[in-house]
Amino acid sequence: MSETEQMSMRMDDAAAQAEAELRKNFKTWSAENIAAWWSVWYLKAGHKRLGRILVRLGREPAKAGKTAQV
């Protein structure tokens, strides 16, 4: 396995851990909390992976027939 593949796997693992933490706290966290979460995880998981997590969480209420509150 190449070094690039290993790094990608480590970042995928970090993103999974970041998502688990965010899902656990998502309903109670403020924007400040989410910004702090991002700063903890972005070097380990990468901005793109974290962004995808947020988009996925933002779309989940729409799947359940609810509209997201903005």
Buried (B, 14 or more C-beta within 10 A) or exposed (E): EEEEEEEEEEBEEBBEEBBEBBEEEBEEBEEEEBEEBBEEBBEBBBEEBBEBBBEEBEEEEEEEEEEEEE
